[in-house]
Amino acid sequence: MITLSPQVRVLLLVEPTDFRKGIDGLAQVCREKIADDPFSGALFLFRNRTGTTIKGLIYDGQGFWLFAKRLSKGRFSYWPTSTEVGGEVGRLLSRELSVLLWNGDPRKALMGSDWRKLE
């Protein structure tokens, strides 16, 4: 079971990825293009060229999890561009990931601020 706490870093590669790659191939993409260690515990997200599938890769301390979500109809409505994130790698909050996986747009979701002072 994968548990995504608010502290989990979610990094995504903006450009499409070759989905013939498995765990080892995507771990290499993490090293080369995202410039992060795939063993860091961060969740890495990749999108295929047509925008119908998202793959995720995360290391849980014992091994890698590789998951994919493919839409039965249509394409994912949101995926950041390099101009939005200022480069090839974007970051998401774990709550934004939930919206993204349900084919929503995290920019349009009504969410509270990250931190609120308790009074």
C-alpha positions in Angstrom: 0.0 0.0 0.0 1.3 3.4 -0.9 0.6 6.2 1.6 1.0 9.7 0.4 1.4 12.1 3.3 1.5 15.9 2.7 5.3 15.7 3.2 5.9 13.5 0.1 7.6 15.4 -2.7 5.8 14.9 -6.0 8.0 15.6 -9.0 6.8 15.4 -12.6 8.6 15.5 -15.9 6.9 17.9 -18.2 7.9 16.4 -21.5 6.4 13.1 -22.6 8.2 9.8 -21.7 8.6 6.6 -23.6 6.2 4.2 -21.7 8.0 1.1 -22.9 10.3 1.8 -20.0 9.8 -0.1 -16.8 11.2 0.6 -13.3 14.8 0.6 -14.3 14.3 2.8 -17.3 12.2 5.3 -15.4 14.7 5.4 -12.5 17.3 6.3 -15.1 15.1 9.1 -16.4 14.9 10.3 -12.8 18.6 10.5 -12.6 19.2 12.1 -16.0 16.3 14.5 -16.6 14.9 15.2 -13.2 18.3 15.2 -11.6 17.1 13.5 -8.4 17.8 10.1 -6.7 15.0 7.6 -7.4 15.8 6.1 -4.0 14.9 9.4 -2.2 11.3 8.5 -1.5 9.9 11.2 -3.8 7.1 10.3 -6.1 8.0 10.8 -9.8 5.3 11.2 -12.4 5.5 10.7 -16.1 3.0 11.2 -19.0 2.9 9.5 -22.3 2.9 11.3 -25.6 -0.8 11.1 -26.2 -1.7 12.3 -22.7 -3.9 9.3 -21.9 -1.7 7.7 -19.4 0.3 8.7 -16.3 2.9 6.5 -14.6 4.2 7.0 -11.1 7.4 5.6 -9.6 8.2 5.7 -5.8 10.7 3.9 -3.6 9.3 2.8 -0.2 12.5 1.6 1.5 12.2 -2.0 0.4 11.6 -1.7 -3.3 10.0 0.3 -6.1 6.3 0.8 -6.8 5.3 1.5 -10.4 1.8 2.4 -11.1 -0.1 3.6 -14.1 -3.5 5.3 -14.7 -4.9 5.1 -18.2 -8.1 6.9 -19.0 -10.7 4.8 -20.8 -11.9 7.9 -22.7 -10.2 11.1 -23.6 -7.0 12.6 -22.3 -5.8 14.1 -19.0 -7.1 17.7 -19.0 -4.1 19.1 -17.2 -0.4 18.6 -17.4 1.9 21.5 -16.7 4.1 23.1 -19.4 7.7 24.1 -19.1 6.7 27.8 -19.0 4.4 27.2 -16.0 7.0 25.3 -14.0 10.1 27.2 -15.2 11.9 24.2 -16.6 11.5 20.5 -17.3 10.6 19.4 -13.8 7.4 20.5 -12.0 6.3 20.0 -8.4 2.9 19.1 -7.0 1.4 18.9 -3.6 0.0 15.5 -2.6 -3.5 17.0 -2.6 -3.0 18.3 -6.1 -1.9 14.8 -7.2 -5.3 13.5 -6.1 -7.0 16.1 -8.3 -4.7 15.3 -11.2 -5.3 11.5 -11.0 -9.1 12.1 -11.1 -8.5 14.1 -14.4 -9.0 17.5 -12.8 -7.0 20.7 -13.0 -5.3 21.4 -9.7 -5.1 25.1 -10.6 -8.9 25.3 -10.7 -9.6 23.2 -7.6 -10.8 25.1 -4.6 -8.3 24.2 -1.8 -7.4 25.9 1.4 -4.0 27.3 1.9 -1.1 25.1 2.9 -0.8 26.3 6.5 -3.3 28.0 8.8 -2.6 29.4 12.2 -4.7 27.8 14.9 -6.4 30.3 17.0 
